[in-house]
Structures are given as C-alpha cells and as structure tokens.
Amino acid sequence: MKAHRLARVAEMVREVAASTILFELKDPRVKNVTVTRAEVSADLQHAKVFVSVMGSEKEQQLTMYGLGHSAGFVQARLAKQLATRFVPHVTFVLDPGVKKSIEISRLLREEKERAGVAAAGPADTDESDSGDDRDGDEPAAPPSPPRADAADGPADPPAGPSRAAPRPE
C-alpha cells in the first residue's frame, strides 16, 4: 500500500481517537491522556494509538486499563469516520517519549544550575587557593579584544562613494 495513504489513515485514526477520548469517553479511569501518534499496519487491519499519560505509575496503569476497555468504543467512532473495507483493530500503547523529554529537560536544567554554581565558585575563597594553576611570578595574559560578528555588521565602513546615493550627471 502506498505510504501516503497509510499516513493519511494513521492521521485520521489519531484525530478520531484524540477527539473521542477527550470529548465522548465517559470512563472516570481515563484522564490526563494525550494522543501522540498512531501507526497503522500495511493491510489496515491493526492500529496502534500511542498515548502519553501524565501522573503517577499507578494512575498510568489505571488509565491504560480504562483505555483498553474503551478501545471498542473508539473503534466504533473510527468506523463512522473511515471509509475503508476494514476498520483497524485499535490498541493503545503507552508512549514514553513525553515523559523522557521532561526528564531530560529536568536533568539539563539541574546540570546547568550546577555548572552555574561551579562557575561562580565558592563564596569564601582566600588568595592562597585562587583556583588557577599559575605560579605567582607569571603575569596574567591580557584579555583578548571582542570579536566582531557578522550580525554586528562590517568592522570597517566601506571605502568610496555610497551606492545608495544617485550620482550627479
């Protein structure tokens, strides 16, 4: 089957599943669910709907249990929207991608804070332990001049007449 048709069907499955879960599902176990993506098999017989559930591990398990029981309802809503010979069998899969990205951003933020504290150094340092490995008799190197970036414009103005002004005849 052509890839673009599979992509269209997968997008339809994702949209119908998301709207059904959000607006029509009355199961109290299903809450804090985000439909992230859907995958459809090449023969359109099976569809995996990937969901992200925010909450504790117990809440995630309870929500996935509720979604498993409401898969038939979602599949019936999908049958009304999809004009194919077969309606894919819908299964819900927990997508760990959102949780992993939140965890990675938390780790990066913590590392950035730790690096900021390390760069600032301890507050009560004395001159004998200044943190550099130079001997006392070597002079410190002078600071280098700031570089001109391309975003700042040219370092020197162009020589010669400006091209913007018209020439007198």
N, C-alpha and C positions, 0 to 999 in steps of 0.2 A: 504494500500500500504506500502511497506517496506520503512523504514526510510532512508536507504542508497540511494535508488532510488530517493526519494524526495530531498535528499541533493544534489545529482548529478544534477538533473533538476534545482534546485534552483541556483546552482553554474553556470550552463550553462546560465540561464536567467540573472544572474548578469554580466557574462562576455560579453554576446551579447549586453545587454543594455549599459554597460560601453563603449564598443568599438563603438557602433552605435552613442551614444551621443557625444563621443569625436571626431570621425573621419568622420561620414557621415551626421550628423544633421546640416542643414544649417540655422536653425532658429536663428535670432540675439538675441532673448529674452533668449535663453538658453546659459548661460556662467557661469563659476566658479562652475561647478557641479561635485561632486564626488559620484559615486555609492558605497554605503557602504555595503549593503547586499540585499538579495532577499528572499522572503518567498513564497512558492507555496502551494496551498491547496492540500488536500489529493487526490482529484479527478482530479488534474492537470487542472482545469478549470479557476483558478484565480491565478494571481501572483502579489504580492506587491513588488515593487522595491523601496527600501529606499535610498534616496539621501540626500546629505549634500550640501547646497548652501552657499558659503561664500559671504558676502555682507550685505547691509542694509536690513531692513524688506521689503522695497518696492521692492528691487532687488530680494529678495527671492520669493515674491508673483508673480512677473513678470516671473521669471524663472519657477516656478511651473505651471503657466498658459501656458507657452510655452511647457513644458513637457507634460501637459495634452493633448494639441493639437497634439503633435507628438507621442503619445502612439501607434497609429495605425501603424505608420511607424516603430517603434521599434518592434511592434508585427509581422509585415511582415518580418523583418530581423530575428526574432526569429523563425518564421515558416520555413525559409530556413535552419536553423541550427538544429532544433529539429526534431527528427524522432518519433513523437508520433501521436496518432489519433487526439488529440485535441491540439490546440495551446492555452496556457493560455491567458486570458484577462489581459492585463498589466495595472496596475495603479501605479502611482508614489506617494510616501508618503515622506514628509519631515522628515528626521531623526535628532532629536535634540541632539543626542549623542556627535557629534564632537563639536558643539557649547558649550555644557555643560562641556565637558572636558577642553576646552580652558578657560572657565570662572572659573572652579575650579582651574586650574593651576595658573591663574592670582590672584585669592584670596589667594592661598597658598603662592605665591611669595610675595604679599603685606604683609601678616601676618609674613612671615619670615623676611622681611625688618623691620617691626615694632618691632618684637622681638629682632632683632639685635640692633636697636636704643635703646630699653629699657634696654638691657643687658649692653650696653656701658654706659648708664646713661647720665645725662645732663653734659655738658662741664664745667659749672661754679658752682661746688659744694663747700661748705665750710666744715670744720671739724665738726661743730656742727650738721650738718644734713648729716651724712655719709651713711644713708640708712639702717644700721643694728640696730637691736633691743637690742643689748647687752648693759649692763651698762658699764661705763668707768673703773670700778675696776676689771672686769673679763678679764683674759688673753685670747687671741685668741688661738684656738686649732691649733696644728701644722699640716701642710699639710700631707696627707697620702701618703705613698710611691706608686709609679706607680705599677700597676698590670702587671704581665706577662701574655700575651695572648697565646693561643695555636698556633697562627700563628707565634709568635716570636720564637718558639722552646722551648725545655725544659729549665727550670730555672737553673738546675744544670746539668753538664755533667755526663753521666753515669759512674758509678764506674766499674773498672775491665777492662780487655783487650777488644779492639775493635773487633767486629765480622767481619769487612771488611778485616782485615789483615789475611793472612793464618798463621796457626800455624806451627812452625818448628817441624820436626819429630825426 
